[in-house]
Amino acid sequence: MTSEDGLYRQFVEASADCMKELDRHGVIRFIAGMGSSALTSEEPERLIGTRWVDLWPPEAHAMVSRVLERALSGERVDFVAPRPSATGTSRWWEVTVAGVVADDRLDHLIVISRDVTERVELQAAIESINELLQERLNETVARSATASSRYGTLLERFESEHGARRDAENRLAGVSEQLAMATHARDLAEASARQAQKQQAVGQLVSGIAHDFNNMLQTVIVSLSGLEDDAADLLPRHRRMLTYAMEGARHATALTRRLLAFARNHPYQAEPVDIGVLVEGFADFARHALGGRVGIEVLRQPAPLPALLDRQGLEQALMNVCLNARDAMEGFGTVVIEVGERQGDAAFASAMRDNDTLRQVFITVADTGGGMSEEVRHRLFEPYFTTKPGGSGLGLAQVYGTVAQAGGGVEIESDAGIGTRIRLVFPHYAGPLESGG
């Protein structure tokens, strides 16, 4: 081993992550980093020559194989999944897989894995606390309802024994009911105003933090760009690590830009959008909102999928659908988003504006939750209708409104015990797309 190789290995092994280099067949040919000790009780170098997919439990092999196929096609793939450690305990890993191009062809793959078990367990603990608090609230409401019922029973007895006062008490009850309704309406209005102010404050806070973080990232990128200008003076392995660092910084910059756009209020503005490109960018952003125990997998047809719609409105609609999918799976599982084009039926196409053909583009969000009843399915997009304690009932109503503004429609498929598929369908846009989709 040369002195340069030794310095390179010290640099990589200082990382808390597990870094692997795979050949085009998914076989490990380099492994380092403190995180690699969790994979085997022996020296991590003994894993060289092993297929990466074999390090995962059998039930994850199909998913890992799809990840490798997407990475070999030039796509960067991020996911979170559990995997047994060398001691037999299950650990959660946040994994990034990306291809490295050399001489105008994909030469090999890099895999960076980070142990996020503590973050996942902390999130699970917070969710358990929230569920416990909700149960306590429900118990309090139930006790209040019981007390109210007892009061009603006593009042009925009083009325039966004092018939002469019935008319006066009825008039008093009517006035009391109207007063209670007015008080309830006022409380709802005040609560809505407080929630709106809170959301506005959170949006401003997120926007400010993301803006400052983006400025710091630009400093990092400028520094790395300076190193790239002198890349000829670096060793090949050092140039490779520089490429990894630059890719990560650019990915973080794109994420902060999307966070700024998501937190900013804006009027409806339709524009030509490639929904395939939009969904792939949205998936990177949404993984942070759904939590470490919920993954997102995107299945996309390779051709452009143009539609005329409001970009940020569609992202908000997708976020609402994905959050409902997460809740349906009780915060654990994988949300599959499929994007494609199809030939629609004439009845549906006739209701879609500015559409001379039957071509449609669609986004399907599928979960593996418990499904929904026929009654819930028919009322799903009603404003203020919700099956979740504390829910506003406005999230899916916003989804329907956004899709309708674009001249599209929403289709729902739900099977009890299997899951739900919500499909957003839009007219195919025949005009030109702007650069970048």
Residue, then its C-alpha position, 0 to 999 in steps of 0.5 A: m500500500t502506498s502512502e497516498d493509499g494509506l492517507y485515503r483509507q484514513f480519510v474514509e475510515a474517519s467517517a461514521d458512515c459505511m462507504k462501499e464501491l460496487d462494480r457494475h454487477g453489484v459486487i463489493r470491491f472496496i469498503a471502509g468507514m466506521g459504519s462497516s463494523a456493523l455488517t460483520s464481526e470479522e474484518p470488513e475487508r472480508l466482504i470484498g467480493t461479496r454481492w451487496v444484495d446478499l448483505w440484506p435479509p431475503e425479504a429486501h432482495a427484490m427492493v435492493s435489486r431494483v435500486l441497483e437497476r435504477a442506479l445503473s441507469g444513471e439515477r441517484v437512489d435514496f432509501v431507508a430500510p432495516r437490516p440486521s447487524a453483526t450482533g443480530t440486532s436490527r438497525w435502520w440505515e439511510v442509504t444513498v446509491a449513485g453511479v460514477v462515470a469514467d470515460d463517458r460510461l458508468d464505471h462503478l457504483i458508490v454506496i454510502s450507508r448511515d446508521v439512523t436507528e436512534r433517529v427512527e426510534l426517537q421518532a417512534a417514541i414521539e409518535s407513541i407519546n402523541e398517541l397516548l396524549q390523543e387517547r387521554l384526550n378521547e377519554t376526557v371527551a367521552r367522560s364529558a359526553t357521559a356527564s352531558s347524557r346524565y344531565g339530559t336524563l335528569l332534565e327529562r325527569f324534571e320536565s315530566e314532573h313539571g308540565a306547567r313549565r315545559d313551554a318556558e323551558n323549551r324556549l330557554a333550551g332553544v336560546s341556550e342551543q343558539l348561544a352554544m352554537a354561536t360560542h362553538a362557531r366563535d371558538l372554531a374561528e379563533a382556533s383556525a386563526r391561531q393555526a393559520q398564524k402558527q403555520q405562517a410563523v413556521g413557514q417564515l422560520v423554515s424559509g429563513i433557515a433554508h435561505d441561510f443554509n443555502n448561502m453556506l452551501q454555496t460557500v462549500i460549492v465554491s470551495l470545492s469548485g476551486l479544488e476541481d479547477d486543480a483536479a489534475d494535481l490530485l490522485p485519482r482516488h482524491r478526485r473521486m472523493l471530490t466528486y462525491a463531495m460536490e454531488g452531495a453539496r449540490h443535492a443539498t442545495a437543490l433540497t433547500r431551494r425546494l424547501l424555500a419554494f414549498a414554504r412560500n405562499h403563491p397564487y395559482q399559476a399554470e405552466p407546462v410541467d414534465i410531471g415525471v421530473l417533478v415527481e422525482g424531485f418531490a420524492d427527494f423532498a418528501r422523504h424528509a417529511l414522511g419520517g425515517r420509517v416510511g420509504i418512497e419508491v418512484l416508478r416512472q415511464p422514461a418518456p416526457l409526461p407533459a401537463l399544464l398545471d400549477r407546479q407548487g400546487l401539485e407538490q402540495a397536493l402530492m404531499n397531502v396524499c403521501l401524508n395520508a398514505r403514511d397515516a394509513m400504514e401507521g407510519f411504517g412501510t413504503v409509498v409507491i408513486e407511479v408516473g406514466e401516460r395512458q389512453g383514457d376512456a371517452a367519457f372521462a376525456s370529454a370532461m377534461r378541458d382543452n383535450d382533443t385526444l384521449r391521451q392522459v398523464f397520471i400520478t398514482v400514489a399507492d400504500t399498503g394500509g388497511g384500505m377504506s370503507e365504501e362510505v369513506r371512499h365516497r366522502l373522501f374529498e368532502p371539505y371538513f370530512t376526516t377519519k383522523p382525530g384532530g384532522s382538519g378534513l381539508g388536505l384531500a379537499q385541496v388535492y381535488g381542487t388542485v387537480a380540478q383546476a388543471g382540468g383533471g380528475v381523481e380516481i380511487e381504488s381501495d381494497a380492505g386489508i391490502g391498501t389504497r391507490i389514489r390516481l391524479v389524472f391530467p390531460h396530456y399537454a401538446g405544447p412545448l415544455e420549458s427547459g428543465g421540465 
